[in-house]
Amino acid sequence: MKQKKAWAIVKEVIEEADIVVEVVDARDPIGTRNKKLERMVLESGKKLLLVMNKADLVPKEWAEEYKRKSEIPVVFISARERKGTGILRRELKKIAKMINKERVKVALIGYPNVGKSTIINVLKGKHSVGTAPIPGYTKGKQMIRLTKKIWLLDTPGVVPIDDFDELVIKGGFPADKIREPVKPALKLIRRILETRKEALTEKFNITEFEDEEDILRKIGERRGIIREGGVVDIEETARWFLREWQTGRFTLFSTEEKREEEYIESFDEILEIIKEQNLTDPRMIIWKFGNILEDYLGAERRFGAIKVGEFMIAIATGFKKCPNAIKFVERITRKNAVAAECFGKKWKGIVAILE
């Protein structure tokens, strides 16, 4: 009944509007577009515009290619960063010119958490003149004037989600509160494999795997989410993975700028001894070489690494915070740290084991 009522509200919003803006998460266009909604809009004879929000999280060249191939007009924006909203306004004006009406009403519809309300607030901004009553308009609802001709429905239409796993993937339910997170995590991995599996390699350096569960287990190993006895905590790994997706820290596309890292190559003699003695415990390395390593601490960034068996041992200094040192080492080596130990006070360094 709840789903039926929700779709009835969506249908009402479509009937009220002249232009329907379907808001989609640019990170996951396949998962956040709704074909039923698009069919309802087109069959009603209303104009449809596809707005890809969170476009700052996808490459520009991919966005341009998607727009070129789409049969529906597409605008890429980042409402949070206030980018592309001017283009959205121009596109709305362009479509409104085709409609022979004194007032053209625009409605935003989409899944939860795709940014509908944020876009409404951005569009309202300084360009709007607040809300105003319109003769014949539904009592209790409000319209916002964007231009003399274009008016915006102040309340977005929410596309219902009848699948709990989809609700989680789309960010409609917090990852930390999921009792059984493995199923939605595996579904998300399956979708990534179908759309852009390179994302798993870029983020987690996973190139070989048996199935979705094997990928999830490897993610747990790389993040060190291990239970007592050395077994990966698969449920906690699933929660972590879903949380990374929901917060945008993990997307189908890597948005980190590739830049040259500046550092002084150091620690050659120490690393050679580490290799000779086959040392792969960061605490043992600091215990043996701590006094020497302390001499390298300071504002200058230093780095050195060497292969020891199946692992790479890296040493880096010149950081204010230990997590920054780990990220630096992972960027340089393009490998994942499986263990690390921090040392130093004001200026810090790390010894990291990577694979």
N, C-alpha and C positions, 0 to 999 in steps of 0.2 A: 504493500500500500504506500509505503514511504517513497519508493522509487516512482510509482505511478503519479503521486502528487508532485514530486520534484520535476518530472518531465512535463506535467501540466503547467507548472510555473514557467518553465523554459519556453513552452509553446506560446504562453501568454505574452512573454517578453518579445518573442519574434513577431507576433501579430501587432504589437504596439509600435515596433520600430520600422523605419524605412531602410536603415543600414544596420546590418549585424556584424559586429567585429568579434571574430573568434580569437580569443587570446590563447596562445600556445607557448609552452616552454621550449625555447630554441635548442636546449640541450637534448631534448627527447621529443622531437616533433611527431614521430610515429606513435609514441605512447600517449601524447597529450592532445592530438587532434581527435575529433569525434565525427565519424562519417555519418552517423545518424543525425546529428545536429546540422551538419552541412547540407544533407539531403532535405531536411525540414525547411531550411532557409531558402534553398534554391527552388523547391517545389512551391513555396509560398509566393515566389516572385520577388522577394526582397533581395537587395544587394548584399553580397558577402565579401568581407575583407579579412584576410588572415594576418594577424599581428603576432610575430615571433618575439616574445619578450625574453629578457636575459641574454640578448645577443652578444653582450660583452664576453660571454663564456664560450663562444664558438668562433672559428676562423672566418675572416671576412670573405675569403675566396669561396669557402663552402656556402656561406650565406648567399652570395651572389649567384652561385650555381643552382641552389635550391629555388631561388626566386625566378630564375630564367626558365626552369622546367615546370613551375607550378601553373596550373590552369586557372587558379584563383589568384587575384591580386594579393601580393605579400609585402608587408613592411616589417623590417627588423628594427627593434628598439631595445633599449635598456632603460626601463622606467626608473630603476633604482639609481642609475648613473645619469639620468635625464639626457640620454642620447637617443636621437632618432625621433623624438616626439614632434619636432618641427615637420619632419617628413610625413609623419602620421597625420598631422593637421592638414597638410597640403593634399594628401591622398583622399582624406574625407571631403575636402572642398571639391576635388575633382569628381568624385562619385556623386556628391550632392547636386552638382550642376546637371547631371543626367536625369534627376528626379524633378518632375514638374509639380513642385509643391512650394508653398510659401515658407513652411517650416519642415525641416527634415530631421527626424528623430533617429538618434544613434544609440544602440544598445551593445554593451560588452558582455559576452557569454564565454564560459570556459570552465575547465575543471578547477577544483580548489587549489590554491597555492601557486597559480601560474602568474599572478600579479595583476588581476583585474582591478582591484580597488586602488592599487598604487597608480595604475595608468589613469584611472578616473581622477585621482587627486592631482596628478601632474597636468592633465588636460584642463582641469578646473583652474589651477594656478592663477597667475595675474591676468591671463587673457580673458577669463570668464567674468561675468558680471553678477555672480551669485545665482541663487535659485529664483524662479518666478512662476506664478500660476499661469497655466495655459487653458483657455476655454475648452471644455470637453475632455480635458485630460483626467485620468483616473484619480479620484479623491484619495488623499493620503500619500501619493507619490510626488516626487519632485523632478523637475528638469533643470538642467544647467545650460545657460546660453554660452556657446562657444563662439559663434559668429551671429550675424543678423539672421542667417538662414538655418544654421546647424545647432540643434539642441541635443544634449546628452542626458540619457537616463541616469539618475544618480545612484541607482542600485544595480549591481551586476547580476546577470543570470548565472546560476551555478549548475553545471552539468553533473547529474548524480553519478556516483560510482557504486556499482552493486557488487564489486569484487574487492574483498578486504586487502588482498595482496596488491592490487592496483592502487588502492587508497594509500597504502604505505609507500609504494614506489613514487607516487605523485606527491608525497610529502603531506598527505592529509592526516597522518597519524604518526606521532613522534616515535622514532626508532627505539629510544630508550625505554618506552613503555610497552613494547611488543612482547607478549609472552612466548610466542613461537615465531622467531624471526627468520628461521632457516628457509622456509618455503618462499616468502617474498624475495629474499636475497638471491635464491637460485633462479627465480623467475626474472629478476633484474639482470643477472649474469647472462641468462639465455637471450634476453633482448639485446644486450651489448654484443654478444657473439653474432647475432643476426644483422646488426646495424653497423657496428664498427669495432671489431675485435681487437684492433690495434691499440685501443684505449687501455686494455689490460696489460699489454706489453709496456706501454709508455709509463703507466702508473706503478705497476707491480713487477715488471720484468718477467712476466709469465709467458713463455712461448710454447711449452709443451704441457699437455694435460690430458686426462682421460675423459672427464665430464665436468659438469658445472660444480658438483660437490668437490671434486679434486681441485678446481680453481679456488673455491672458498677456503679449502684447507691450506693451500699454498699461500693465500693472502694472510691467513692466521700465522703461518710460520714466519713470513717476512715481517709481520708487525710484532712478533713476539707475544702473541696472545695464547699463552700456553698454560695448561692446567698442571697441577702437581702430577708428576710422573712423566712429564715431557710430551703430553698429548695436546694437540690443538683444541682450544675451547671453541667448538664450532658455532655454538649459539652466540657467544660474545663476539666472535669474529663477524657473524652475520649482522649483529646490531651495529658494530663499528662500520661495516661496509655500507649499510643502509644510511647511517648517519652521515657518512662522507658524501653520499649521493644527494641526500635531502638538503644538505647545507651548501652544495655546489663546490665542495673541495675536490670532488671527483666528478668529472664530466666525460662525455664521449670524446672531447677534444682537449688536448693539452694547450693551455693558454699562457704557460710560462714563457717569457721571452728568453730566447737563447742568447746568452751574452758571454763574453770572455771573462773568466774569473782571474783576478789578479792575486798572485801569491808567490812566496819565495820557496823554491824547492829545498827541502831540508830533511833531516833525520836519516840520511843514507846509512851511516855507520850503525845506528841503532837498529834500523830495519834489517840490515844484513845479519846481525846477531840474532834477531828474532827469527829469521828464516833458518839459520843454522841450528837453532835450538828448538825449532818447530813450535813456537809459542803462539797459541791462539786464544788465550784467555786475557782480556784487556786488563783485569785486575792484577794478574801476575806480571804483565808487562809494565804497568805503572809501579808496582812494588819493586821490580828490578831496576827500572830506569827513571824513577820519579825525580830524583835529585837533578839528573841531567835535563830532563824535560822541563823542569821548573825554570831553567835558565833561558828557555826559548819563549817564555810567556811575555806578552806585551802587545802593543797595538798593531805591530806588523803581522800580517797573515802568512802563516807558514803551513806547508803541506808536503806529505810524502807517503808513498804506499808501496807495498810489495806483495807478491803472490806467495802464500804459504799453504801448500797442499791444495785443497779445494776452495780455500778462502782467500780473501784479500785483506791484508792488515793495513790500516791507514792511521796516520797520526796528523792532527791539525791543531794549530794554536792561533790565538789572536781574536778571541770572541768574548763578548760580554755575557752571552747566555749559551748554555750547553745545547739546547735544541737547535739553535742557529748553526752550531758547529756540525751537528749530525746532518742537517739538510745540505750544508756546503759540501761535505764529504760525499754524500749520495749524488749530488749534481756532478761533481768532478769525475767520480768513478762510474756513474750511471749504473750503480748497483745498490741493493738494499742492505741497510745495516741490520744484522741479526743480533748484535750485542755491542754495547758501547759503555765506556767508563769515562767520566769527566774528572778533570783535576784543575787546581788553581783557585784563586780567590777573586781579586778584582778582574784580572784577565784570565780566561779559561782556555783549556784545550781538551781534546778527547783522543782516546784510542778506540778505534772502531773495527769490528769484524764484519766484513761484507761478503755477500755471495751473489 
